[in-house]
């Protein structure tokens, strides 16, 4: 009678049962090697009998190795958490050392409007270029549509983008902006243009806890901006609340552009 072949399991399955690679190397025999059926050029799969792995888990030797592995894991997690906490504290402290350029309110508002005008104008011209490139690509494929049709597909007003004096229209739009919007623009302008905010954030990248540190740095810097520009204290507080509202206990993601 043909002997039934034991069920074999791969290393990922063994690890999923609670083993570590170190425990596998120490407690299990050399694996059976089998070509990977999905990736021909990949390394051979390592296989062990499932029954052997399960029976080994009932031994005292396994229990002792498991306890040691769990202790090492907890220790590593604690060390990682400590590094993140220290990093976030340093990020928060960094906000107190950032120089904030102080302008009188008239100049600040004028600079903010000019900056916002450049942002909007850049976006509008970018859309124009996008539509024109799309038209050129389609024409090379023998498809012909008017600019009006492309704008309609994108939900944009053709006359605004291709017929009117766009810079003039932008100025008219900005002259009628609500004060609450203006204050949001002003605080954003101070943060991005009158401090080293963005440069500091770029220096955070690559560290564990970057998102949390960036949120705390932003909030701390907003406190500093409120001290230098007390007229915009309420807006600084609103932007701090906005971070909490959008993220809750999660980290702020798009911190460069919030």
C-alpha positions in Angstrom: 0.0 0.0 0.0 1.4 3.4 -1.0 2.4 5.5 1.9 0.5 8.8 2.1 2.8 11.8 1.7 2.6 14.2 4.7 1.1 17.7 4.2 4.0 20.1 3.6 3.8 23.8 4.6 6.0 26.7 3.5 8.0 29.0 5.8 5.4 31.8 5.7 2.8 29.3 7.0 5.1 28.1 9.8 5.8 31.7 10.8 2.1 32.4 10.7 1.7 29.6 13.3 3.9 31.6 15.8 7.4 30.6 14.9 10.2 33.0 14.1 13.0 32.4 11.5 15.5 31.9 14.4 13.2 29.3 16.0 12.8 27.5 12.7 16.5 27.3 12.2 17.1 26.0 15.7 14.2 23.6 16.3 13.2 22.2 12.9 15.3 20.0 10.6 16.6 21.1 7.2 13.7 21.9 4.9 12.7 20.1 1.7 13.4 22.4 -1.2 10.9 22.8 -4.1 10.8 25.0 -7.1 8.5 28.0 -6.8 5.5 27.2 -9.0 4.6 30.9 -9.5 8.0 32.5 -10.1 10.5 30.3 -12.1 13.6 32.4 -11.2 12.7 32.8 -7.5 14.6 31.0 -4.8 13.3 27.4 -4.0 10.5 27.1 -1.5 11.3 25.7 1.9 8.9 23.1 3.1 8.3 21.2 6.4 5.8 18.6 7.4 2.8 20.4 9.1 2.5 17.6 11.6 6.1 18.0 12.7 5.8 21.8 13.2 2.6 21.3 15.2 4.1 18.5 17.4 7.2 20.6 18.0 5.0 23.4 19.3 3.9 21.2 22.2 7.5 20.7 23.5 9.2 22.5 26.4 12.0 23.5 24.1 9.6 25.3 21.8 7.9 27.0 24.8 11.2 28.4 26.1 12.3 29.6 22.7 8.9 31.3 22.2 9.1 33.1 25.5 12.6 34.4 24.7 11.4 35.5 21.2 8.3 37.3 22.8 10.6 39.1 25.3 12.9 40.3 22.5 9.9 41.4 20.5 8.4 43.4 23.4 11.8 44.9 24.1 12.3 46.0 20.5 8.8 47.5 20.4 9.4 49.4 23.6 12.7 50.8 22.2 10.9 51.8 18.9 8.1 53.5 20.8 10.7 55.4 22.9 12.5 56.5 19.8 9.2 57.8 18.3 8.3 59.7 21.5 11.7 61.3 21.7 11.6 62.2 18.0 8.2 63.8 18.4 9.2 65.7 21.4 12.3 67.1 19.6 10.0 68.0 16.6 7.7 69.9 18.9 10.7 71.7 20.6 12.1 72.6 17.1 9.1 74.8 16.5 10.2 77.1 19.3 13.5 77.8 17.5 12.1 78.6 14.1 12.5 82.3 13.0 9.2 83.9 11.9 9.5 87.0 9.7 7.1 89.6 11.0 5.4 92.0 8.5 2.9 94.8 9.0 -0.6 93.7 8.2 -1.0 95.7 5.0 2.2 94.2 3.5 1.3 90.8 4.8 -2.1 90.9 3.1 -0.7 92.2 -0.2 2.0 89.5 -0.3 -0.6 86.8 0.5 -2.8 88.0 -2.3 0.1 88.1 -4.8 1.1 84.6 -3.7 -2.4 83.3 -4.0 -2.8 84.9 -7.4 0.4 83.1 -8.6 -0.9 79.8 -7.3 -4.3 80.2 -9.0 -2.8 81.5 -12.2 -0.4 78.6 -12.3 -3.2 76.1 -11.9 -5.2 77.7 -14.6 -2.4 77.8 -17.1 -1.6 74.2 -16.2 -5.1 73.2 -17.0 -4.9 75.0 -20.4 -1.7 73.1 -21.2 -3.3 69.8 -20.1 -6.3 70.3 -22.4 -4.1 71.4 -25.4 -1.8 68.3 -24.9 -4.9 66.0 -24.8 -6.2 67.5 -28.0 -2.8 67.0 -29.7 -2.6 63.4 -28.6 -6.2 62.7 -29.8 -5.5 64.3 -33.2 -2.5 62.1 -33.7 -4.9 59.2 -33.2 -7.3 60.7 -35.8 -9.8 61.9 -33.1 -10.9 65.5 -33.4 -12.7 67.5 -30.7 -12.9 71.2 -29.9 -11.5 72.8 -26.8 -15.0 73.5 -25.7 -15.8 69.8 -25.7 -12.7 69.0 -23.7 -13.6 71.6 -21.1 -17.1 70.3 -20.9 -15.8 66.8 -20.2 -13.7 68.2 -17.4 -16.6 70.3 -16.0 -14.7 73.6 -16.7 -15.8 76.8 -18.3 -14.2 77.2 -21.8 -14.7 81.0 -21.9 -12.9 81.4 -18.6 -9.8 79.4 -19.6 -9.5 80.2 -23.3 -11.4 83.5 -24.1 -11.2 85.9 -21.2 -8.3 87.8 -19.7 -7.5 85.2 -17.0 -5.1 87.3 -14.8 -7.7 90.1 -14.6 -10.4 87.6 -13.7 -8.2 86.2 -10.9 -7.7 89.6 -9.5 -11.5 90.2 -9.5 -12.0 86.9 -7.8 -9.4 87.7 -5.1 -10.8 91.2 -4.5 -14.1 89.6 -3.3 -12.7 86.9 -1.1 -14.3 86.4 2.3 -12.3 87.4 5.3 -12.3 83.9 6.8 -10.7 82.6 3.6 -8.2 85.5 3.6 -7.2 84.7 7.1 -6.6 81.0 6.2 -4.5 82.1 3.3 -2.5 84.5 5.5 -1.7 81.9 8.1 -0.7 79.4 5.4 1.4 82.1 3.8 3.2 82.8 7.1 3.8 79.1 7.7 5.1 78.2 4.3 6.7 81.5 3.1 7.8 83.3 6.3 9.3 80.3 8.2 11.4 77.3 7.4 8.4 75.0 8.0 8.6 73.0 4.7 12.4 72.6 5.0 12.1 71.2 8.5 9.4 68.8 7.5 11.6 67.5 4.7 14.2 66.8 7.3 11.8 64.6 9.2 11.4 62.1 6.3 12.7 58.6 6.8 12.3 58.5 10.6 9.9 56.3 12.5 7.0 58.6 13.7 7.4 61.1 10.9 3.7 61.8 10.5 3.0 62.2 14.2 6.1 64.4 14.6 5.0 66.5 11.6 1.6 67.1 13.1 3.0 68.1 16.5 5.5 70.4 14.8 2.8 72.0 12.8 0.6 72.7 15.9 3.6 74.0 17.9 4.6 76.3 15.1 1.0 77.6 14.8 1.3 78.5 18.5 4.4 80.5 17.7 2.8 82.2 14.7 -0.1 83.2 17.0 2.4 84.9 19.3 4.0 86.9 16.5 0.7 87.6 14.7 -1.9 87.9 17.5 -4.5 89.2 15.0 -4.6 85.7 13.5 -4.6 83.7 16.7 -8.1 82.4 16.2 -7.2 81.1 12.7 -4.1 79.4 14.1 -6.2 77.7 16.6 -8.7 76.7 13.9 -6.0 75.1 11.8 -4.8 73.1 14.8 -8.3 71.9 15.4 -8.6 71.0 11.8 -5.6 68.6 12.1 -7.3 66.8 15.0 -10.7 66.8 13.2 -9.3 65.3 10.0 -7.0 62.8 11.6 -8.4 61.9 15.0 -5.9 59.5 16.6 -4.3 58.9 13.1 -1.3 60.8 11.8 -1.7 63.8 9.5 -0.9 62.6 6.0 -0.7 65.5 3.6 1.1 67.7 6.1 3.0 69.7 3.5 -0.1 71.1 1.9 -2.6 71.2 4.8 
